[in-house]
Amino acid sequence: MASVVRVKNEVVEERISFDLSPNGHLLEVPRYPPVKYNAAGARARGLELVDALAAKLNTMPLGSNLRKEEFNGTIAKLRALAEVHKTLIAFCGPTGAGKSMLINALLGLGVNVAPTSSMQACTAVVTEIAYKPTAGFEADIEFLTLAEWSDELRVLLGDIQDPNNHESTDEVAAASAKITVLYPKIKKEELKTMTVKQLLAFDSSLSLYLGNTASIVQDDPDRFTQELSRYLDSDLPVEEGPGLGKASHSGAVWPLIRHVRIRVNSALLASGAVLVDLPGTGDSNAARNQVAQAFMKKADKFFILAPITRAVSDRVAMELCGQAFKTQIMMDGKYHSHAITFIATKCDEVHEKEIIRELKLSNHPELQNIEKSIKDAKTNLDQWKAAVERLKAQKDTLDEKIKLWKDCTSALPQSAHTERDIGHNGATSKRTHPYESEEHYDGNHKRPRIDTAPTLSSTTADINMEVQTASADLMSTLRQLDSTTSLIAACEKKLANAKQRKTAFCAQKRSEWSSSALKAQFRSGMEEMEVDDVVQDQEPDNNTSHDMYDLTVFTVSAWAYMKAQDIEDGPAPALDSAATGIPALQSWINTITLPTEHKIAEQLLLQTRDFISVIEVWLDGAPGVSSSDREKLKAQWRSKRSSDGKLSNPQKTPSRQLWSEWYRSSPRTAVIPTLLREFQPIVDHLMEGISKRFATTLGQKLQTSAVEATKDIVDTAKVITSSIHHATFRATLRRHGVYKKDLNALLAVPFTKQIAQTWSKVFATHLLKSLEKQVMAQITQVLNNVVDSVPPYLHPRAKAATSTIKWNAQRALKAVQASVTQAMDAFKLELGASLSPLLQAHLVAGYNIAVLETGKGSDRRRKEIFCKHVEAKKEVLYVGTADALRARLEDASKVVGDALDKALEEIARKVEVDISVLWECCPLEGEEDVKERVSMKELLRDTAADVDRWLKAKKEHDDKAAAAGAPVSQ
């Protein structure tokens, strides 16, 4: 006999009874079905278990409001933890690097999902591709607001109407293209006199898009691509917008798009990877630039792309899309090999002679063997081709011979079949048959001469014999020809394979050399930045892990991979699927995302287990406590939560002020207010230490770096401006420094490159080393006081409860560091992002003055005027920016303090909720509630068993992964 326990229709325990005892009693042995661990399965199962607990708790009276809030809050956090953790991977690189094609290849869906270069908007719009758990394709196309489009029109018309801009310049051409594609009925000449207001009023149908989002939902991939292209392609008008209704606009709408979000069911994304295709060039629209910059800040990983033919020669790896980019992500704490992956694309584009010459491969044994194979194959091929030509000529000769003999049969007179042509005096006539021709006997003729030909003396028997003989020879020749042709095909295949081996060999050697060179450049750049960032009286940090310098490099060919998968048309690629590098890169994405998923799945299971323990403590309660004793304990230790009605804006009220209002009616000895009072000095001391550390390290570094950077600012400005085309510089001035390049960020480099390392390290410092010990000491003291206050008969139950409470509190404190780190990271990113705008504020006047220059020589004067403005402002440009940053650094301790206050208040609430079982009756203590208690107990036991077997499977999975050298957590 057997019984089965189910949670959400999954068997969590099967109990099988056996009659094993001498007295006939049944012994029950539990047997659990095996678990095949994976992170997604663990999260899904964890969520099901949490939902089952929540459903059961919703049917039960939970007692105090504090317990209800705590239980509901815990369930909400567990459900949030069960969601897929997103790892944002930003694909960066110049236009033409192949970002979109690479993303399409990585997704492995057999179709092009990411917009390719044929769609005009994809070069300027951020495209975000995330996981969709069900089949099909979805996309949201977010459009600019009216204000954003008005601002862009103002800039575009400024480019077109600038008298210094020629119609052929890139800026004017791009501006005209954007406007005319939206307003196809407007002529380019008319744009020279139109205003923004007139343009907006010209086509009111565009208001359907501005500020809105269009949605596409399709099961068919071709239909999805077709609908998406109607928004992103310059040649296709959008006749109807999904989610927007019927449109009367006759032009394309791609210039109005600010952001594209795509969701697909790709296994690559199931572990939380989100692929973000960032624009390859700057854009005139500030809103789109802000979206791109926001993703640069939020990105967890950076994939830097460059065509392999340029990756090393252009020193792309060292520059990583520019010095400004490098220093910025270093300040964000992401400039290291754990966050950056370099991808050299288009590795199928192989120029063999060039590679062999540059890498000096001509004497390489493997290449020599390949060359020998090619030479032998060519020699054999030539021989067999010559044999075919000989056989073809022989076939033609035999065909002609047979034809001549057969024609003779029908043409000769009947008498000729039996008589010979006898000449005078009995001599045989030398006259040949009329069908015979001298050319058959011409030794210079291309075909072999026909040795025998019919004559007037030939009989039918002779002719038939000759035809049979010639036919037999022809059949033999045809067989030889067929066999030789097959040998040629085999030889050609062998030659093609040898040539492919040569191509693959050259590609591999170039990839190996490129990878090594890129790694060396990255290491050099890292070491260079460390030297730049050393304080004058400070030695370089020799303890920096060199593992951080070991750049991960992939060489790939997305086209060859998609061709091998029959997704793209064209000739067969020289590289097989594995050699394209795409499978290896897919595996790498799993490597950098799955460990986080495993860790989150484990945390979900562990925290669910802790929640089960909390419910069990509450369910067991403290039976036998008298009503009077409960009231005494309640009066001494229970906190009373008041409303926040007296506060005008509770959401913006400082935490401590808010809690003072909340617990104003509580007794002074109540658990929560007592713990909060004891926690406050601990937090204040930490905040004081953080303020001091930031002031003495980063504050001083900002000041000295600003003074040092001022020495180079004028020369830096001259170098940068001289490298910008005059028309592009005008457009940059008009946009206050932000166009194809961010001039403000480039001018910040002399300053930021000196502070980047220190900035990152200060923010990465472990700030809470002593927190856990101090907080636990206060919790232990309060719990001991509670135990001392209970009646003697309640001591064992109180001590048992405090042991569980302290264990849970320690586990909760482990998460406090993560919440504080998250808050500090957000503050660091916000502070770092303010650097360029601070510089821009000092430069705006220079931009405005320089752009007014017109006439002959104005291009040179604009740059001179701007550089003179930089020179005039050099004393305040960096120093003023540094002072503003130093002032903001004082907020760092407040950020930490606020995060700690909120986290510790949650712990204080948990402590009181857990210890309150001593003075609160369990609502299920009555005799009529026995059945409900038993049911809840069984659910808790079965859920705990299910969690334990998943945790066991997780450990076995980690042990196997560790043995194989794979990462298991992050």
Buried (B, 14 or more C-beta within 10 A) or exposed (E): EEEEBEBEEEEBBBEEEEEEEEEEEEEEEEEBEEBEBBBBBBBBBBBBBBBBBBEBBEEBEBBBEBBBBBBBEBBEBBBEBBEBBBBBBBBBBBEBBBBBBBBBBBBBBEBBBBBBBEBBBBBBBBBBBBBBEEEBBBBBBBBBBEEBBBBBBEBBBBBBBBEBBEEEBBBBBBBBBBBBBBBBEBEBEBBEEBEBEEBBEBBEEBEBBBBBBBEBEBEEBEEBBBBBBBBBBBEBBBEEBBEBEEBEBBBBBBBBBBBBBBBBBBEBBBBBBBBBBBBBEBBBBBBBBBBBBBBBBBBBBBBBBBBBBBBBEEBBBBBBBBBBBBBBBBBBBBBBBBBBBBBBBBBBEBEBEEBBEEBEBEEBEEBEEBBEBBEBBEEBBEBBBEBBEBBBBBBBBBBBBBEBBBBBBEEBEEEBBEEEBEEEEEEEEEEBBEBBEEEBEEEEEEBBEBEEBBBBBBBEEBBEEBBEBBBEBBEEBBEBBEEBBEBBEBBBEBBBBBBBBBBBBBBBBBBEBBBEBBBBBBBBBBBEBBEBBBEEEEEEEEEBEEEBBBBBBBBBBBBBBBBBBEBBEEEEBBBEBEBBBBBEBBEBBBBBBBBBBBBBBBBBBBBBBBBBBBBBBBBBBBEEBEEEBBEBBBEBBBBBBEEBEEBEEBEEBEBBEBBEBBBEEBBEBBBBBBBBEBBBEBBEEBBEBBBEBBBEBBBBBBBBBBEBBBEBBBEBBBEBBEEBBBBBBBBBBBBBBBBBBBBBBBBBBBBBBBBBBBBBBBBEEEBBEEBBEBBBEBBBEBBEBBBEBBEEEBEEBBEEBBEBBBEBBBBBBEBBBEBBBEBBBEBBBEBBBBBBEBBBBBBEEBBEBBBEBEEEEBBEBBBBBBBBBBBEBBEEBBBBBBBBBBEBBEBBBBBBBBBBBBBBBBBBBBBBBBBBBBBBBBBBEEEEBEEBBEBBBEBBBBBBBBBEBBBEBBEEBBEEBEEEEEBBBB
